[in-house]
Amino acid sequence: MEFTAKQIAQLVDGRIEGDENATVHTFAKIEESTPGAISFLANPKYIHYIYDTASTIVLLDEGLKLDHPVTPTLIRVKDARDGVARLLQIYDSMKPKKTGIDSLAFISPTAKIGKDTYIGAFAYIGDGAEIGDGTQIYPHAYVGEEAKIGDEAILYPNATVYHHCRVGNRVILHAGCVIGADGFGFAPNPATDSYDKIPQIGIVTIEDDVEIGANTCVDRSTMGSTFIRKGVKLDNLVQIAHNTDIGENTVMSAQVGVAGSTKVGQWCMFGGQVGIAGHITIGNKVFLGAQSGVPGSLKDNQQLIGTPPMEQKPYFKSQAIFRRLPDIYKELNELKKEVEQLKHKS
């Protein structure tokens, strides 16, 4: 697929500087450019690359000033990051979509398969399962009995949806993610000096337009359902425990862990390795910095970091003091000695 600078400018509401008939067929980072590629420039730290880039077209912010002329055709836009994101979405949507059922896939006779689906080799569709129209299920993916997958969903290789779970429309489950494994429920039994497993008889419900990263786990509830609400995006290696409820359009970076029976609000953003305690409520639009640990409930509209979390400015001031604690401790001991000496003199 080839696009001219003129076509691209129309797609991103851009202004052309150079040859409007210049053509590209691929994308490349500006520092790893090749002829026939389109790159983008949004960060002034990378501006020096534009003078040597081999890319044919460069998308760049309207306000970036160049010191001297450049070889590639330029398309100036209000926000180059947004512009390239829009182009990538268009490019991805134009890729041919897989359809058809591989002869090596297993599909239960009682399963219901929608129109224009793709089911790859060694994929497994269990008894009574339902697969929606246009859904793609890649090799070695597993859909358990009575599970339901909506329309236009994608299950990448080795994605697993356990029995009776519900997956909505346009959901993307990346390789190795597990939906509906048992929640971590065990009760100590003094009589046997061991733990008794508490059966997890609930399900997981994933609403529309959710994307879940590779090797992320969403546990089924003890009773009822664990909920991942509409528009949620979970990165790789995230753990969502049983009976949690993750609010609409919340996003979580890698290695976030949310303990059981916690309710997370809408439009929250959690950085990498954030840990959330169980049986608490996180409000709407709560932003948590990486490695924050949250032991209790939080109200709406907060930007926090640390363990326990605090506002960012006091946190960084506290960290600056923390690094000086050995010196402060030494100075304090010296002051105590001086005070004692003054007492003895008086």
BELZIPE-V997012 format. One record per residue. RES is the residue in one small letter. PHI is phi as a letter, one per 30 degrees, with the letter a starting at -180 (999 if undefined). OMEGA is omega in whole degrees, -180 to 180 (* if undefined). D_FIRST is the distance of its C-alpha to the first C-alpha in Angstrom with 2 decimals. Layout:
[[RES | PHI | OMEGA | D_FIRST] [RES | PHI | OMEGA | D_FIRST]]
This chain:
[[m | 999 | 179 | 0.00] [e | c | 177 | 3.78] [f | b | 176 | 6.83] [t | c | 177 | 10.39] [a | e | 180 | 13.40] [k | d | 179 | 14.92] [q | d | -179 | 12.38] [i | d | 180 | 12.58] [a | e | 178 | 16.32] [q | d | -178 | 16.70] [l | d | -174 | 15.19] [v | c | -179 | 17.57] [d | h | -176 | 20.44] [g | c | 179 | 20.32] [r | c | -174 | 22.08] [i | d | 169 | 20.55] [e | b | -177 | 22.63] [g | k | -174 | 21.43] [d | d | -180 | 18.88] [e | d | 179 | 17.06] [n | c | 176 | 14.81] [a | e | -175 | 13.69] [t | c | 176 | 9.96] [v | b | 179 | 8.39] [h | b | -179 | 5.66] [t | a | 177 | 8.28] [f | c | 175 | 11.62] [a | a | 171 | 15.09] [k | d | -174 | 18.68] [i | d | 179 | 20.28] [e | d | 178 | 22.89] [e | b | -169 | 20.57] [s | d | 175 | 18.11] [t | b | 175 | 16.13] [p | e | -179 | 14.79] [g | i | -179 | 11.17] [a | c | 170 | 11.68] [i | c | 177 | 12.80] [s | c | 176 | 16.20] [f | b | -180 | 18.83] [l | b | 179 | 22.58] [a | b | -176 | 25.02] [n | c | -180 | 27.96] [p | e | 179 | 30.24] [k | d | -177 | 31.14] [y | c | -172 | 27.80] [i | d | -179 | 28.06] [h | d | -180 | 29.28] [y | d | -174 | 25.94] [i | d | -178 | 24.36] [y | d | -180 | 26.66] [d | c | -173 | 25.44] [t | d | 177 | 21.81] [a | c | -180 | 19.34] [s | d | -178 | 16.39] [t | d | -180 | 15.02] [i | b | 174 | 15.22] [v | b | 175 | 17.71] [l | c | -178 | 18.33] [l | b | -178 | 22.10] [d | d | -179 | 25.07] [e | e | -173 | 26.84] [g | d | -178 | 30.11] [l | d | -179 | 29.26] [k | c | 179 | 31.21] [l | c | -176 | 30.26] [d | d | 179 | 33.16] [h | a | -176 | 31.70] [p | e | -180 | 28.68] [v | b | -177 | 25.43] [t | d | -175 | 22.82] [p | d | 169 | 19.50] [t | d | -179 | 18.66] [l | c | 171 | 19.98] [i | b | -178 | 19.17] [r | c | -179 | 22.36] [v | b | 179 | 22.62] [k | d | -178 | 25.59] [d | b | -176 | 24.31] [a | d | 179 | 21.47] [r | d | 178 | 21.65] [d | d | -179 | 21.30] [g | d | -179 | 18.43] [v | d | 176 | 16.34] [a | d | 178 | 17.45] [r | d | 179 | 16.21] [l | d | 179 | 12.69] [l | d | 178 | 12.79] [q | d | 179 | 14.13] [i | d | -180 | 11.46] [y | d | -178 | 8.71] [d | d | -179 | 11.25] [s | d | -178 | 12.12] [m | d | 177 | 8.90] [k | d | 178 | 9.49] [p | d | -177 | 11.63] [k | c | 179 | 15.22] [k | d | 173 | 17.99] [t | b | 178 | 20.91] [g | j | -178 | 24.13] [i | c | -180 | 27.26] [d | d | -179 | 27.87] [s | d | -179 | 31.25] [l | c | 175 | 32.33] [a | d | 174 | 31.99] [f | c | 177 | 35.31] [i | b | 179 | 35.61] [s | e | 177 | 39.10] [p | e | -179 | 40.43] [t | c | 178 | 41.28] [a | d | 177 | 37.83] [k | c | -176 | 35.80] [i | c | -178 | 32.11] [g | d | -178 | 29.92] [k | d | 172 | 27.36] [d | h | 178 | 23.81] [t | d | 171 | 24.68] [y | b | 176 | 23.69] [i | b | -173 | 26.63] [g | d | -179 | 26.21] [a | e | 175 | 28.84] [f | i | 169 | 32.07] [a | d | -177 | 31.28] [y | b | 177 | 34.53] [i | c | -170 | 35.14] [g | d | -178 | 38.83] [d | e | 175 | 41.47] [g | i | 179 | 40.98] [a | d | 179 | 37.61] [e | b | -180 | 35.17] [i | c | -175 | 31.37] [g | d | -179 | 29.57] [d | d | 175 | 26.89] [g | i | -179 | 23.32] [t | d | -180 | 24.57] [q | c | -180 | 23.23] [i | b | -172 | 25.95] [y | d | -177 | 25.03] [p | e | 176 | 27.44] [h | i | 173 | 30.89] [a | d | -176 | 30.61] [y | b | 174 | 33.93] [v | b | -173 | 34.87] [g | d | -176 | 38.65] [e | d | 178 | 41.06] [e | i | 175 | 40.97] [a | d | -180 | 37.98] [k | b | 178 | 35.61] [i | c | -176 | 31.86] [g | d | -179 | 30.26] [d | d | 173 | 27.16] [e | h | 176 | 23.55] [a | d | 177 | 25.01] [i | b | 172 | 23.71] [l | c | -178 | 26.27] [y | d | -173 | 25.02] [p | e | 176 | 27.10] [n | i | 169 | 30.81] [a | d | -175 | 30.71] [t | b | 174 | 34.11] [v | c | -177 | 35.35] [y | d | -177 | 39.11] [h | e | 173 | 41.24] [h | i | -180 | 41.53] [c | d | -176 | 39.01] [r | b | 180 | 36.76] [v | b | -172 | 33.06] [g | d | -179 | 31.49] [n | d | 175 | 28.30] [r | h | 176 | 24.96] [v | d | 176 | 26.76] [i | c | 176 | 25.05] [l | c | -176 | 27.45] [h | d | -171 | 26.35] [a | e | 172 | 27.71] [g | i | 179 | 31.49] [c | d | -174 | 32.35] [v | b | 180 | 35.53] [i | c | 173 | 36.37] [g | j | 170 | 40.02] [a | d | -178 | 41.91] [d | e | 170 | 45.56] [g | d | -176 | 46.54] [f | d | -176 | 48.84] [g | b | -180 | 52.10] [f | b | 179 | 55.29] [a | b | 179 | 58.96] [p | d | -180 | 61.58] [n | b | -178 | 64.34] [p | e | -177 | 67.55] [a | d | -179 | 69.15] [t | c | -179 | 66.71] [d | h | -179 | 65.83] [s | a | 178 | 62.14] [y | c | 172 | 59.43] [d | c | 178 | 58.99] [k | d | 175 | 55.47] [i | c | -179 | 54.93] [p | e | 179 | 52.88] [q | c | -171 | 49.61] [i | c | 179 | 49.47] [g | d | -177 | 46.93] [i | b | 168 | 43.15] [v | c | 175 | 40.00] [t | c | 177 | 38.26] [i | c | -178 | 34.70] [e | d | -172 | 33.68] [d | d | 170 | 30.30] [d | i | 176 | 27.28] [v | c | 172 | 28.78] [e | b | -176 | 26.99] [i | b | -171 | 29.20] [g | d | -177 | 28.54] [a | d | 175 | 29.28] [n | i | 172 | 32.98] [t | d | -177 | 34.06] [c | b | 173 | 37.05] [v | b | -173 | 38.22] [d | d | 175 | 41.74] [r | d | -177 | 43.28] [s | d | 173 | 46.25] [t | d | 171 | 49.87] [m | b | -178 | 50.21] [g | i | -176 | 47.96] [s | b | 161 | 44.39] [t | d | -175 | 42.44] [f | c | 167 | 39.94] [i | c | -170 | 36.50] [r | d | -174 | 35.92] [k | e | 172 | 32.89] [g | i | 180 | 30.10] [v | d | 176 | 31.65] [k | b | 179 | 29.55] [l | c | 180 | 31.28] [d | d | 177 | 30.21] [n | d | 171 | 30.94] [l | i | 174 | 34.62] [v | c | 178 | 36.01] [q | c | 176 | 39.21] [i | c | -173 | 40.12] [a | d | -174 | 43.63] [h | d | 176 | 45.33] [n | i | 174 | 46.12] [t | d | 178 | 44.00] [d | b | -177 | 42.22] [i | c | -172 | 39.16] [g | d | -175 | 38.61] [e | e | 171 | 35.54] [n | i | 173 | 32.71] [t | d | 180 | 34.55] [v | b | -179 | 32.62] [m | b | 178 | 34.04] [s | d | -173 | 33.07] [a | e | 172 | 33.74] [q | i | 169 | 37.24] [v | d | 176 | 38.58] [g | b | 178 | 41.44] [v | c | -178 | 42.92] [a | d | -169 | 46.27] [g | d | 173 | 47.54] [s | i | 177 | 48.40] [t | c | 178 | 46.81] [k | c | 179 | 45.21] [v | c | -175 | 42.42] [g | d | -179 | 41.64] [q | d | 173 | 38.52] [w | h | 174 | 36.08] [c | d | 176 | 37.65] [m | b | -179 | 35.97] [f | c | 176 | 37.38] [g | d | -176 | 36.67] [g | e | 174 | 36.68] [q | i | 172 | 39.83] [v | d | 178 | 41.45] [g | c | -177 | 44.24] [i | c | 179 | 45.54] [a | d | -178 | 48.98] [g | d | 173 | 49.73] [h | i | 177 | 51.34] [i | b | 180 | 50.35] [t | b | 175 | 48.35] [i | c | -176 | 45.66] [g | d | 178 | 45.22] [n | d | 175 | 42.17] [k | h | 173 | 40.06] [v | c | 179 | 41.70] [f | c | -178 | 39.88] [l | c | 179 | 41.14] [g | d | -177 | 40.55] [a | e | 176 | 39.80] [q | i | 174 | 42.70] [s | d | 175 | 44.66] [g | c | -172 | 47.20] [v | c | -179 | 48.20] [p | d | -176 | 51.61] [g | b | -177 | 52.20] [s | d | 180 | 50.77] [l | b | 179 | 48.93] [k | d | -178 | 48.89] [d | d | 166 | 45.97] [n | h | 177 | 44.14] [q | b | 173 | 44.98] [q | c | -168 | 43.28] [l | b | 176 | 45.08] [i | a | 175 | 45.11] [g | j | -179 | 47.57] [t | b | -12 | 50.01] [p | d | -173 | 51.47] [p | d | 175 | 48.83] [m | b | 178 | 49.90] [e | d | -169 | 48.37] [q | d | -176 | 46.31] [k | d | 176 | 48.70] [p | d | -179 | 51.85] [y | d | -177 | 49.99] [f | d | 174 | 48.99] [k | d | 179 | 52.51] [s | d | 179 | 53.94] [q | d | 178 | 51.82] [a | d | 178 | 53.10] [i | d | -178 | 56.65] [f | e | -180 | 56.04] [r | d | -179 | 55.18] [r | c | -175 | 58.51] [l | e | 178 | 60.60] [p | e | 179 | 62.28] [d | d | 179 | 63.47] [i | d | 179 | 64.50] [y | d | 179 | 66.43] [k | d | 180 | 68.19] [e | d | -180 | 69.11] [l | d | 179 | 70.39] [n | d | 179 | 72.69] [e | d | 178 | 74.04] [l | d | 178 | 74.74] [k | d | 179 | 76.55] [k | d | 180 | 78.74] [e | d | 179 | 79.56] [v | d | 178 | 80.50] [e | d | 180 | 82.77] [q | d | 178 | 84.44] [l | d | 177 | 85.07] [k | d | -178 | 86.64] [h | d | -179 | 89.04] [k | d | -175 | 90.09] [s | d | * | 90.87]]
